[in-house]
Amino acid sequence: MTTTKETDVHTIDEEDAPSLGALLLASAANPRDKAAVRALVDEEIILGRERVRMALVVKRADGRMGCDWERFGKRLYTLGLNESDRSFLDLVLSLAGPHQTSLARVLEIDDRRLAIILRATVQLSGCDTLAIGTRT
C-alpha cells in the first residue's frame, strides 16, 4: 500500500500580496509617472473601479504591472465617469505626461481631491518644503 505524505503548501493570502497601488508605484518609470500614480493611490476610490483599471493598467513585457497613460487618456470619456471623476483624472493625466488640461478643472473637484493634486504637483516639482493640508 502506498501512502502519500501531505506537504505544507504555502498559499498567498491577500494580505501577503502587494496591492495594485504598490505594484504601480514600484513600476513608475519617472517622476511624472510616480506623481500621477501616487495621486491615484491616495485618492483610493477611482483606482478601485474595474473600468478604470482595465483602461489604465497593463502588464508590461517584463511581467510588471504599469500604467498606459496614453491609452487611458484616449478612453477617459468612454468610462462612464461623472464630471468630478473625469476632472480629477484629467489633472492626473496632465501630471503623467503630455496630456493637457485647463487648471480650471480644479473647480470641479472636491477639497480632498484638490489636496491630492496639489501634493502630487509639489512632489513633481521636487520641493520638500511646502506642506499641503487644512488650515486650522
N, C-alpha and C positions, 0 to 999 in steps of 0.2 A: 504494500500500500504506500502510495506516495502522498506526502503532505506538503502543503505549501506554507511557507512562513510569511506571515504578514510583515510588510516593511513599513516603516514610517514614511509616509508621503507628506511632504510639506506643501500645503496649499497656500496660495497667496490670498490673504484677506484683502478686502477693500482698504483696510487701514494700512496695510503694508505697501500697497501700490501707490505710486505718486499720483497726485491729482493732475488733471489735464492742464490746469494753470501752471503747475510746477514744470511739467514737460515742455510747455510752450515757452516758459521763461528760460529754461535751460537751453533751448534751441534758438533763442533770439540771436540773430546774426550780427546786429549792430545796435548802436544806442537808440535809433529811431524805432526799430522793431521792439526793443526791450521796453521802451517807454509806452508804446501802444499796447503791448501785451500786459504790462503792469496795470494800465488803466482798465483793461477788460477784466483782469483778475480781481482788482479792487472793487469794481462795480458789482461783481458776483452774479447778477441776475441774467444779463444778456447772454453770457457765455454758456449758461445752463440751458439755453434753448436749442433744441436739436436742429432746427432750420439754420440757425446761425453757425453752429458747429460744422454742419455739413457744407456750408458755403465757405467757411474760413479755414478749417483745419485740414491739413493734408499730411500724408505720410511721405516723407522725403526718400530719396534713393538710398540714403544711409540708414533708413529704418526709423529715424527720429520723427516725432511729430513737429509740425511747424505751421506757420500761417501763410496763406497765399493771399496777400493783401490785394493784389491786382484783381484776381478772380472775385474776391469778396466785394470789392468796390463795384464791379460790374453787376453783381447780383443783389446789392443792397436794397434796391427798391422793389425787388420781387419776393422779399421775405415776409411780407405781411406785418411789418412792424408799425407801431404808431409814430407820430411825428417826433416825440421826445426821444424815443429809441434811435430813430434814424439820425436825428441831430447829434446825439452823443456819438454814434458810430461814424458819422461824417467827420467829427472832430478827431476821433481816434485814427481814422484813415489818414487824416492830414498829418498826424504825428508819425505815422508809419512810413509814409512815402510820398510820392509826387501827387497824391490826391489833393485837390484844392477845394476849400470850402470857406465860406464867409465866417468871420468871427461872430457875426450876428447870430449864428446858430446857438450861441450860449444863452440867448433869450428863451430858447425852447426847452432847456434842460433845468432840472431842479438843483437846489443848492448842493446836495450830496454829490451829484454827478459833476457839477461845476468844480467842486473842490478836487475831485479825482482828475479832471482835465488840467486844472491848474498845477497840481502836484506833478503830473506827468510832464507838463511843459517845463517846470522848474528842473525836474530830473534830466530832461533832454538838454537843457541849457548847461548842465554841469555845475550849476550854482548850488552850494550846500549851505548857504547862509539864510535863505528865505524859508519861512515856515508858512504853510497854508493851513488854516483852520478857522474855527469860530472864535470871534472876539467875545470876551465876557466883560 
